[in-house]
Amino acid sequence: MGRLSDIYMAQKINTTNKRPAPATKPKVTAEEQMTEYVDKMPGIFPDWLCSFKVQAWIVGILAFVLYVNTSQNEYALDDTIVIVKNEYVYEGFAGIKDILTKDAFDSYYKQFNSSNQLSGGRYRPLSIVTFAIEQQFFGAIPPDQMDSTKTHPNGINPGFSYTMQQPFEKKFISGMHVRHFVNVLWFTLGCVLLLYFFRYVVFRRNPMMALLAALVFAIHPIHTEVVANVKSRDELMSIVFICLTFIYAFKYQEHKKKWMLVVGLLSYFLAFLSKEYAISLVALLPLSFFLFYRKTLGQSIMACMAYFGVMAFYIAIRVSIVAQMNKDSDSDILNNPYAKVANDNEKLATQISTTMNYIKLLLYPRHLISDYGYNTLPYKDFSDWQVWLSLLVHGTMIGAAISFLKRTLTFDNKVGETVKRIIDIEGARILLFALCFYLLNLFLICNIFFNIGGTMGERLIFHSSVGFSIAVGYFLYKAFELIKPAQMGKVALGGAMLVLIGLYGFKTIDRNTNWKNDETLFNHDITDAPNSILINSNVASSLINMAEMEKDTVKKRYELHEGIKYYNKALELHNTFVSGYMNRFVAYLKLDEPDSAKTNLDLVRLYYPKYPKLDEIYYNLGVCYYMKKEIPQAINMWRTTLQLNPGYITAQQSINTASQALAAQQAGQPVQTK
C-alpha cells in the first residue's frame, strides 16, 4: 500500500504543476547516432554492412591485397638516401639518438661533404627510427664495418656512398622484403583508422558514406608511391597518427577522460615527428569541433589549446635541430626547380598550373611517374589556358567552402530543392571539411607558400586525397540515393563500386611492379617523362650496371654507349649536374677511354671541388693512364692528386717511379707498367 500511496502522491503533485521542468535530453554519442541511422533505413542496407567490424574487414583486406605484392620489391628512388646510404639506420638501436637529433638527410650529406640541401630542412625522424629498429633485428652493422666508398672492378673509387662489407651486405639486402611488408601493414592500419575517423567524426550519421570514402582512399592508384617506396613510411605514419589525434580529441570531448586527452596529444606529437603535415590540424581540428561537435568557434579553439602547445613544442625542437640551408643549394634546379631559369611570372604561373595536375591524377590516374622535377613539367606563363583553368577550379573550391561555411553559420537553406536533396546542412558541413582538408594540405606542398624542393610528387597529395575521398564518398552516395526505388539505387551503387575497385585495383597492382627497383621504375617511366633529369640519369645507370654483368663484348660496349646517351640527355637538361658527370666518367673508363673520362672528372672538380675522395679518384685515373703506358698523362693526374691533397704520399711515390719509367721510355728502354 505504501508504494501505491507514493505513486498517487507523485501523480497528485505533478498535476498541480502547470509547467513541469523538461527532462534533460542525454547527449547522443557517435555510436548511438550510427545505430539511429541504421534503424531509420531498414531494407536499404543490411545492418551487418553498417557494422564497423564488417566495414573494417572489407577496407583492411582490400588495402592489404592491393599492395601485398610490393613485399617482393627492393629499394627504389629515395629509399637509397634515407635507408641504403644512412649509417644511422645501419647501427640499429645505437643510431636512434643520431636519428632523433639530426636532419633526416644528415648521414647522406656527410658522405658528400655537404650540408642541408633543401629549403627548411627535413626533421621527420619517426619513420627512420622504425628502419633502425628493423635493422637491429636484421643485424646491426657497426660503424667500423662500414666503408664510405665503393671500388669498381676497374679500380676506380668514385666515393659514391656507404656500402657494407661482407657478410653484412647480404644480411641488409635480405631485409628489404620485410620493410615493404611493414609498409603494407602501416597502409592497412591507416585505411582502417581512416574508416573509424570518417564514421566517428565526419559521417557521424551515415556509416555507408564513411565506407565509400574509405574504399576510395584505399584503392586509389596514386598512393602506390607512398606504399611501394619504403622511405614514404613517413606519409603512412603521419596519416595514422593524424587519425588517432582526431579520434581521441573527440573521445575526450565526449567522455572527459584524461587518458584520452593524453593519447590525443601524444598522437599529435607523433604525427609531427612523422611528417610536417600535422601543422594543418591547427585549423582542421577546431574546424571539426565546430562542424561536427557543434561547438562555437570560440569553444572549438579553446578545446584545441593543448594541441597548440604540442605544436609549439615540436617547432622548438625542429628549429634547434635542423641545419641552415647550404647557400648554394637554392640555386640548383634539382633542389629548386625554378632557380635561375624561370622568371617570377613563369614561376608563379607554373606553380598554379601544377596544382591542377593533382586533380587530374586524382580523377584519372593513368600516367603515374616517379619524378616531376625540372623540365618534366614545362614552365607556364599567364597566357597559358591551363593556368587559368587551375585558378578557376581552385577559386571555385574556395568559393564553395565559403558558401558552405555561410550555410553552416546561418543555417541558410535558401537554395533550390534539387540542391537541398544533394547538399543539406549536414552535407554542407561534410563538404566544407573535405574542401578544407584538401586545400590546407595542398597549400603546404604547392610551392607557392613554401619551397618544397620539387615541382610536385604523387606522394605529396597523399594527405589531400583524404579530403578528395570524403567528397567522392559523399557524392557517390547522394547520386545513387536519387535513384528510385531505393533498392535499385543500392544495387547500382554496389555495381559502380565493384567496377571502380576493379579498374583502380588493376592499375594499383600493376604499378606496384614498376616500383620493384630503380631499374624497373625508371625504365618504365622514361616513356612518360623523357625530359626528367633524374629518370634519364637513372636509366643510364641501369644500362651501365647491365654492361658490368654482360660477358659479350659487343653487347657490353653497346649498353655503355646507350647509357652515355642518357647521361648526355640529363646533362643537356642540367649542365652542372655533378652526379651525371661522375657517372659518365665511370662509363668512359669502362670503355677504356681515359681522355673522355678525364674531361668529365675535371667538370666534377669544377662544379663540386669538395666531392668526396676526389684526390683518390684522380690517383686511380692516373693508374689507368700508366697501365696504358701513357706516362705523362699519368704523372699529370698524380700531380692533380697532390694539389687536392698534398699529404697523399703514394701519389708522390708514383710520380717518382713514373718519372724514371718515362726517362727509360724516352731512352728506348722497355718499361714495366704493372
MARDO-913068 format. One record per residue (C-alpha): y, x, z; residue number from 1; residue in one letter. Coordinates in steps of 0.25 Angstrom, whole numbers. Layout:
REM residues N
py, px, pz, nr, rest
Y, X, Z, NUM, a
...
***
This chain:
REM residues 674
py, px, pz, nr, rest
0, 0, 0, 1, m
9, 12, 3, 2, g
8, 17, -11, 3, r
11, 3, -17, 4, l
23, 2, -8, 5, s
29, 15, -12, 6, d
27, 11, -27, 7, i
34, -2, -24, 8, y
46, 4, -17, 9, m
47, 14, -28, 10, a
48, 3, -38, 11, q
58, -4, -30, 12, k
67, 8, -29, 13, i
66, 10, -44, 14, n
70, -4, -47, 15, t
83, -2, -38, 16, t
87, 10, -47, 17, n
95, 5, -59, 18, k
95, 19, -65, 19, r
83, 27, -62, 20, p
84, 42, -64, 21, a
78, 46, -77, 22, p
65, 54, -76, 23, a
66, 69, -79, 24, t
60, 72, -92, 25, k
51, 84, -91, 26, p
54, 96, -101, 27, k
45, 96, -113, 28, v
38, 109, -115, 29, t
36, 115, -129, 30, a
21, 112, -127, 31, e
23, 97, -124, 32, e
33, 96, -136, 33, q
21, 101, -145, 34, m
12, 90, -138, 35, t
22, 80, -140, 36, e
23, 83, -155, 37, y
8, 83, -157, 38, v
7, 69, -150, 39, d
18, 63, -159, 40, k
12, 68, -172, 41, m
-2, 62, -172, 42, p
-10, 63, -184, 43, g
-1, 73, -192, 44, i
-6, 86, -186, 45, f
-18, 87, -177, 46, p
-16, 90, -162, 47, d
-25, 103, -164, 48, w
-16, 109, -175, 49, l
-3, 107, -166, 50, c
-10, 115, -155, 51, s
-4, 129, -152, 52, f
-18, 135, -151, 53, k
-23, 130, -164, 54, v
-10, 134, -171, 55, q
-10, 148, -165, 56, a
-24, 150, -170, 57, w
-20, 145, -184, 58, i
-8, 154, -185, 59, v
-15, 166, -178, 60, g
-27, 166, -187, 61, i
-19, 165, -199, 62, l
-10, 176, -195, 63, a
-22, 185, -192, 64, f
-30, 182, -204, 65, v
-18, 185, -214, 66, l
-15, 199, -208, 67, y
-29, 204, -203, 68, v
-31, 211, -216, 69, n
-19, 220, -212, 70, t
-29, 227, -202, 71, s
-35, 235, -213, 72, q
-21, 241, -217, 73, n
-16, 255, -214, 74, e
-2, 259, -212, 75, y
10, 256, -221, 76, a
25, 257, -222, 77, l
32, 258, -209, 78, d
18, 260, -201, 79, d
20, 275, -205, 80, t
33, 277, -198, 81, i
30, 268, -185, 82, v
15, 272, -183, 83, i
10, 283, -192, 84, v
21, 292, -190, 85, k
24, 288, -176, 86, n
20, 299, -166, 87, e
23, 290, -154, 88, y
12, 280, -159, 89, v
2, 291, -161, 90, y
4, 295, -146, 91, e
-1, 281, -141, 92, g
4, 277, -127, 93, f
11, 291, -126, 94, a
20, 287, -137, 95, g
25, 274, -131, 96, i
36, 280, -123, 97, k
42, 286, -136, 98, d
40, 273, -144, 99, i
48, 265, -133, 100, l
59, 275, -132, 101, t
61, 279, -147, 102, k
65, 273, -160, 103, d
53, 267, -167, 104, a
54, 278, -178, 105, f
57, 290, -169, 106, d
44, 297, -172, 107, s
45, 295, -187, 108, y
60, 300, -187, 109, y
56, 312, -179, 110, k
45, 316, -189, 111, q
56, 317, -200, 112, f
67, 324, -191, 113, n
75, 311, -191, 114, s
81, 301, -182, 115, s
83, 286, -183, 116, n
84, 282, -198, 117, q
86, 267, -196, 118, l
99, 259, -192, 119, s
97, 254, -178, 120, g
85, 262, -175, 121, g
71, 255, -172, 122, r
67, 252, -158, 123, y
55, 243, -158, 124, r
44, 251, -150, 125, p
35, 240, -146, 126, l
26, 239, -159, 127, s
26, 255, -159, 128, i
21, 255, -145, 129, v
9, 246, -149, 130, t
6, 256, -160, 131, f
6, 267, -150, 132, a
-3, 259, -141, 133, i
-13, 257, -152, 134, e
-13, 271, -155, 135, q
-17, 274, -141, 136, q
-29, 266, -143, 137, f
-32, 272, -156, 138, f
-30, 286, -150, 139, g
-16, 292, -147, 140, a
-12, 305, -155, 141, i
-6, 315, -146, 142, p
7, 322, -151, 143, p
0, 336, -152, 144, d
-10, 329, -162, 145, q
2, 325, -171, 146, m
7, 332, -183, 147, d
21, 329, -189, 148, s
17, 333, -203, 149, t
6, 331, -213, 150, k
2, 342, -222, 151, t
-2, 338, -236, 152, h
-14, 344, -243, 153, p
-5, 352, -252, 154, n
0, 360, -240, 155, g
14, 353, -239, 156, i
18, 347, -226, 157, n
30, 337, -228, 158, p
31, 333, -214, 159, g
29, 318, -217, 160, f
25, 313, -203, 161, s
16, 313, -191, 162, y
1, 314, -195, 163, t
-11, 315, -186, 164, m
-21, 326, -184, 165, q
-36, 322, -186, 166, q
-43, 315, -180, 167, p
-31, 307, -175, 168, f
-27, 303, -189, 169, e
-39, 295, -191, 170, k
-38, 288, -177, 171, k
-24, 284, -180, 172, f
-27, 278, -194, 173, i
-39, 270, -189, 174, s
-29, 262, -180, 175, g
-21, 257, -192, 176, m
-30, 244, -193, 177, h
-29, 241, -179, 178, v
-14, 242, -179, 179, r
-14, 232, -191, 180, h
-23, 223, -184, 181, f
-14, 223, -171, 182, v
-2, 219, -181, 183, n
-10, 207, -185, 184, v
-13, 203, -171, 185, l
2, 204, -168, 186, w
6, 195, -180, 187, f
-5, 185, -176, 188, t
1, 185, -162, 189, l
15, 184, -167, 190, g
11, 172, -176, 191, c
5, 164, -165, 192, v
17, 167, -156, 193, l
26, 162, -167, 194, l
18, 149, -167, 195, l
20, 148, -152, 196, y
34, 151, -153, 197, f
36, 141, -164, 198, f
29, 130, -156, 199, r
35, 133, -143, 200, y
49, 136, -147, 201, v
53, 132, -161, 202, v
44, 120, -165, 203, f
42, 114, -151, 204, r
39, 100, -156, 205, r
31, 104, -169, 206, n
19, 113, -168, 207, p
16, 111, -182, 208, m
29, 117, -187, 209, m
26, 129, -178, 210, a
13, 131, -184, 211, l
18, 130, -198, 212, l
29, 140, -195, 213, a
19, 150, -188, 214, a
10, 149, -200, 215, l
21, 152, -210, 216, v
25, 165, -202, 217, f
10, 169, -200, 218, a
7, 168, -215, 219, i
19, 173, -222, 220, h
17, 186, -230, 221, p
30, 192, -227, 222, i
24, 196, -214, 223, h
14, 206, -220, 224, t
23, 218, -218, 225, e
24, 215, -203, 226, v
9, 213, -200, 227, v
4, 223, -210, 228, a
14, 234, -207, 229, n
9, 239, -193, 230, v
23, 244, -190, 231, k
28, 230, -191, 232, s
21, 226, -178, 233, r
35, 227, -172, 234, d
38, 214, -180, 235, e
26, 207, -175, 236, l
28, 211, -161, 237, m
43, 206, -162, 238, s
39, 192, -166, 239, i
28, 191, -155, 240, v
38, 195, -144, 241, f
49, 186, -150, 242, i
40, 174, -150, 243, c
36, 177, -136, 244, l
51, 178, -132, 245, t
54, 164, -137, 246, f
41, 158, -131, 247, i
43, 164, -117, 248, y
58, 161, -117, 249, a
55, 147, -120, 250, f
44, 146, -110, 251, k
53, 152, -99, 252, y
64, 141, -102, 253, q
53, 130, -101, 254, e
45, 135, -89, 255, h
55, 144, -82, 256, k
44, 154, -78, 257, k
50, 168, -76, 258, k
37, 175, -82, 259, w
40, 168, -95, 260, m
54, 174, -95, 261, l
49, 188, -93, 262, v
39, 186, -104, 263, v
50, 181, -113, 264, g
59, 193, -110, 265, l
48, 203, -111, 266, l
44, 197, -125, 267, s
59, 198, -130, 268, y
59, 213, -125, 269, f
46, 216, -133, 270, l
52, 209, -145, 271, a
63, 218, -145, 272, f
54, 230, -143, 273, l
46, 225, -155, 274, s
58, 224, -165, 275, k
73, 220, -164, 276, e
71, 206, -170, 277, y
71, 201, -155, 278, a
86, 202, -156, 279, i
86, 189, -164, 280, s
81, 182, -151, 281, l
95, 184, -145, 282, v
99, 172, -154, 283, a
86, 165, -157, 284, l
81, 164, -142, 285, l
93, 156, -137, 286, p
93, 148, -150, 287, l
79, 144, -148, 288, s
82, 139, -134, 289, f
94, 131, -139, 290, f
86, 125, -151, 291, l
72, 123, -145, 292, f
74, 122, -130, 293, y
87, 114, -131, 294, r
95, 123, -122, 295, k
110, 124, -124, 296, t
116, 136, -131, 297, l
121, 142, -118, 298, g
107, 139, -111, 299, q
100, 146, -123, 300, s
108, 158, -122, 301, i
107, 159, -106, 302, m
92, 157, -108, 303, a
91, 170, -116, 304, c
100, 179, -107, 305, m
87, 187, -102, 306, a
83, 189, -116, 307, y
97, 194, -120, 308, f
95, 204, -109, 309, g
81, 209, -115, 310, v
89, 211, -128, 311, m
99, 219, -121, 312, a
89, 228, -114, 313, f
82, 231, -127, 314, y
95, 234, -135, 315, i
98, 244, -124, 316, a
84, 251, -125, 317, i
85, 251, -140, 318, r
99, 257, -140, 319, v
94, 268, -131, 320, s
82, 272, -139, 321, i
86, 270, -154, 322, v
92, 283, -160, 323, a
104, 283, -168, 324, q
102, 282, -183, 325, m
102, 294, -191, 326, n
115, 295, -198, 327, k
109, 298, -212, 328, d
99, 287, -211, 329, s
108, 275, -214, 330, d
111, 282, -228, 331, s
96, 282, -232, 332, d
93, 270, -241, 333, i
79, 269, -235, 334, l
85, 266, -221, 335, n
97, 259, -226, 336, n
95, 253, -240, 337, p
109, 250, -242, 338, y
114, 265, -239, 339, a
123, 272, -249, 340, k
118, 263, -261, 341, v
123, 248, -258, 342, a
138, 245, -256, 343, n
142, 235, -245, 344, d
141, 224, -255, 345, n
127, 227, -260, 346, e
122, 230, -246, 347, k
126, 216, -241, 348, l
122, 209, -253, 349, a
108, 215, -253, 350, t
107, 212, -238, 351, q
110, 198, -240, 352, i
101, 197, -253, 353, s
89, 203, -245, 354, t
89, 193, -235, 355, t
85, 183, -246, 356, m
73, 191, -249, 357, n
67, 188, -235, 358, y
68, 173, -238, 359, i
61, 175, -252, 360, k
50, 183, -245, 361, l
48, 172, -235, 362, l
47, 161, -245, 363, l
40, 169, -256, 364, y
33, 181, -250, 365, p
27, 186, -263, 366, r
32, 200, -265, 367, h
31, 208, -252, 368, l
35, 222, -251, 369, i
35, 233, -241, 370, s
49, 239, -243, 371, d
62, 233, -247, 372, y
70, 245, -245, 373, g
81, 251, -254, 374, y
81, 246, -269, 375, n
69, 237, -267, 376, t
79, 226, -266, 377, l
90, 229, -275, 378, p
105, 229, -270, 379, y
112, 216, -272, 380, k
127, 212, -273, 381, d
134, 199, -271, 382, f
133, 196, -285, 383, s
118, 194, -284, 384, d
113, 180, -282, 385, w
103, 184, -272, 386, q
113, 188, -262, 387, v
120, 174, -263, 388, w
107, 167, -262, 389, l
104, 174, -249, 390, s
117, 171, -244, 391, l
115, 156, -248, 392, l
101, 155, -242, 393, v
105, 163, -229, 394, h
118, 155, -228, 395, g
111, 142, -229, 396, t
101, 147, -218, 397, m
113, 150, -209, 398, i
119, 137, -212, 399, g
107, 129, -210, 400, a
106, 136, -196, 401, a
120, 132, -193, 402, i
117, 118, -197, 403, s
104, 117, -188, 404, f
112, 122, -177, 405, l
123, 112, -178, 406, k
112, 101, -178, 407, r
105, 107, -166, 408, t
119, 107, -159, 409, l
124, 94, -162, 410, t
111, 86, -165, 411, f
117, 82, -178, 412, d
107, 74, -186, 413, n
117, 70, -197, 414, k
108, 75, -209, 415, v
100, 68, -219, 416, g
88, 60, -216, 417, e
79, 70, -224, 418, t
85, 82, -217, 419, v
82, 75, -204, 420, k
68, 73, -207, 421, r
66, 88, -210, 422, i
76, 95, -201, 423, i
79, 87, -188, 424, d
86, 92, -176, 425, i
73, 99, -171, 426, e
71, 105, -185, 427, g
86, 110, -185, 428, a
83, 118, -172, 429, r
70, 124, -178, 430, i
77, 128, -191, 431, l
89, 133, -184, 432, l
80, 142, -176, 433, f
72, 146, -189, 434, a
84, 150, -196, 435, l
90, 158, -185, 436, c
77, 165, -183, 437, f
76, 169, -197, 438, y
91, 173, -199, 439, l
93, 180, -186, 440, l
81, 189, -189, 441, n
85, 191, -203, 442, l
99, 195, -199, 443, f
92, 207, -191, 444, l
86, 212, -204, 445, i
95, 208, -216, 446, c
103, 222, -215, 447, n
116, 214, -215, 448, i
118, 216, -200, 449, f
109, 227, -197, 450, f
104, 239, -206, 451, n
88, 238, -204, 452, i
85, 250, -213, 453, g
79, 242, -225, 454, g
83, 231, -234, 455, t
72, 221, -230, 456, m
58, 220, -226, 457, g
47, 209, -225, 458, e
44, 213, -210, 459, r
59, 211, -207, 460, l
58, 196, -210, 461, i
47, 194, -200, 462, f
55, 188, -189, 463, h
64, 180, -198, 464, s
51, 174, -204, 465, s
49, 167, -191, 466, v
61, 158, -194, 467, g
57, 156, -208, 468, f
43, 151, -203, 469, s
49, 142, -193, 470, i
58, 135, -205, 471, a
46, 135, -214, 472, v
37, 129, -204, 473, g
47, 118, -201, 474, y
50, 114, -215, 475, f
35, 114, -219, 476, l
32, 104, -208, 477, y
44, 96, -211, 478, k
42, 96, -226, 479, a
27, 91, -225, 480, f
32, 81, -214, 481, e
39, 73, -225, 482, l
26, 70, -232, 483, i
20, 57, -229, 484, k
11, 53, -224, 485, p
11, 64, -213, 486, a
-4, 67, -215, 487, q
-1, 71, -229, 488, m
10, 80, -225, 489, g
1, 87, -215, 490, k
-9, 89, -226, 491, v
2, 94, -235, 492, a
7, 104, -225, 493, l
-7, 109, -222, 494, g
-9, 112, -236, 495, g
4, 119, -238, 496, a
2, 128, -226, 497, m
-12, 131, -232, 498, l
-6, 135, -245, 499, v
5, 143, -238, 500, l
-5, 150, -229, 501, i
-14, 153, -242, 502, g
-3, 159, -250, 503, l
4, 167, -239, 504, y
-9, 171, -233, 505, g
-14, 177, -246, 506, f
-1, 185, -248, 507, k
-1, 190, -234, 508, t
-15, 195, -234, 509, i
-13, 201, -248, 510, d
0, 208, -243, 511, r
-7, 214, -231, 512, n
-16, 222, -240, 513, t
-4, 229, -246, 514, n
0, 234, -233, 515, w
-13, 242, -231, 516, k
-5, 255, -232, 517, n
7, 261, -239, 518, d
-1, 264, -252, 519, e
-5, 249, -254, 520, t
8, 244, -249, 521, l
18, 252, -257, 522, f
9, 252, -270, 523, n
9, 237, -269, 524, h
24, 235, -266, 525, d
29, 245, -277, 526, i
28, 234, -287, 527, t
37, 224, -280, 528, d
46, 235, -274, 529, a
47, 246, -285, 530, p
61, 251, -280, 531, n
57, 253, -266, 532, s
59, 268, -261, 533, i
48, 266, -250, 534, l
38, 260, -259, 535, i
40, 270, -271, 536, n
38, 281, -261, 537, s
26, 276, -254, 538, n
19, 273, -268, 539, v
22, 287, -271, 540, a
16, 292, -258, 541, s
3, 284, -260, 542, s
2, 290, -274, 543, l
3, 304, -268, 544, i
-7, 301, -258, 545, n
-17, 295, -268, 546, m
-15, 308, -276, 547, a
-19, 316, -264, 548, e
-32, 309, -264, 549, m
-34, 310, -279, 550, e
-44, 320, -284, 551, k
-42, 318, -298, 552, d
-30, 328, -302, 553, t
-25, 319, -313, 554, v
-24, 307, -305, 555, k
-18, 315, -293, 556, k
-7, 320, -302, 557, r
-4, 306, -307, 558, y
-3, 300, -294, 559, e
6, 311, -289, 560, l
15, 309, -301, 561, h
15, 294, -299, 562, e
19, 296, -284, 563, g
30, 305, -288, 564, i
35, 294, -298, 565, k
36, 284, -286, 566, y
43, 295, -278, 567, y
53, 297, -289, 568, n
56, 282, -289, 569, k
58, 282, -274, 570, a
68, 294, -275, 571, l
75, 287, -286, 572, e
78, 276, -277, 573, l
81, 285, -265, 574, h
85, 299, -269, 575, n
86, 304, -255, 576, t
72, 299, -251, 577, f
67, 311, -243, 578, v
52, 306, -242, 579, s
52, 303, -257, 580, g
56, 318, -260, 581, y
46, 323, -249, 582, m
34, 315, -255, 583, n
38, 318, -269, 584, r
38, 333, -265, 585, f
23, 331, -260, 586, v
19, 325, -273, 587, a
24, 336, -281, 588, y
17, 346, -272, 589, l
4, 339, -275, 590, k
7, 340, -290, 591, l
9, 355, -287, 592, d
24, 354, -292, 593, e
31, 362, -281, 594, p
44, 363, -288, 595, d
45, 348, -289, 596, s
41, 347, -274, 597, a
52, 357, -270, 598, k
62, 348, -277, 599, t
58, 336, -268, 600, n
57, 345, -256, 601, l
71, 350, -258, 602, d
76, 336, -259, 603, l
69, 332, -246, 604, v
76, 344, -239, 605, r
90, 340, -245, 606, l
89, 325, -241, 607, y
82, 328, -227, 608, y
83, 342, -222, 609, p
76, 338, -209, 610, k
63, 334, -216, 611, y
52, 338, -206, 612, p
44, 350, -210, 613, k
53, 353, -222, 614, l
52, 368, -219, 615, d
37, 367, -219, 616, e
37, 359, -232, 617, i
45, 369, -239, 618, y
36, 380, -234, 619, y
24, 373, -239, 620, n
30, 371, -253, 621, l
33, 386, -253, 622, g
18, 388, -251, 623, v
15, 379, -263, 624, c
24, 388, -271, 625, y
17, 400, -266, 626, y
4, 395, -269, 627, m
8, 393, -284, 628, k
14, 407, -284, 629, k
28, 402, -285, 630, e
32, 412, -274, 631, i
48, 412, -276, 632, p
47, 397, -274, 633, q
38, 398, -262, 634, a
48, 408, -256, 635, i
60, 398, -258, 636, n
52, 387, -251, 637, m
49, 396, -239, 638, w
64, 400, -239, 639, r
68, 386, -238, 640, t
58, 384, -227, 641, t
65, 395, -219, 642, l
79, 388, -222, 643, q
73, 376, -215, 644, l
66, 383, -204, 645, n
70, 398, -202, 646, p
59, 399, -192, 647, g
48, 396, -202, 648, y
41, 409, -201, 649, i
30, 406, -210, 650, t
40, 404, -222, 651, a
46, 418, -219, 652, q
32, 424, -220, 653, q
29, 416, -232, 654, s
41, 421, -239, 655, i
38, 436, -235, 656, n
24, 434, -241, 657, t
29, 427, -253, 658, a
39, 438, -256, 659, s
28, 448, -256, 660, q
20, 440, -265, 661, a
32, 438, -275, 662, l
34, 453, -275, 663, a
20, 455, -279, 664, a
20, 444, -289, 665, q
32, 450, -296, 666, q
25, 463, -296, 667, a
14, 457, -303, 668, g
4, 457, -292, 669, q
-6, 446, -288, 670, p
0, 436, -278, 671, v
-9, 429, -267, 672, q
-2, 415, -264, 673, t
-13, 409, -255, 674, k
***
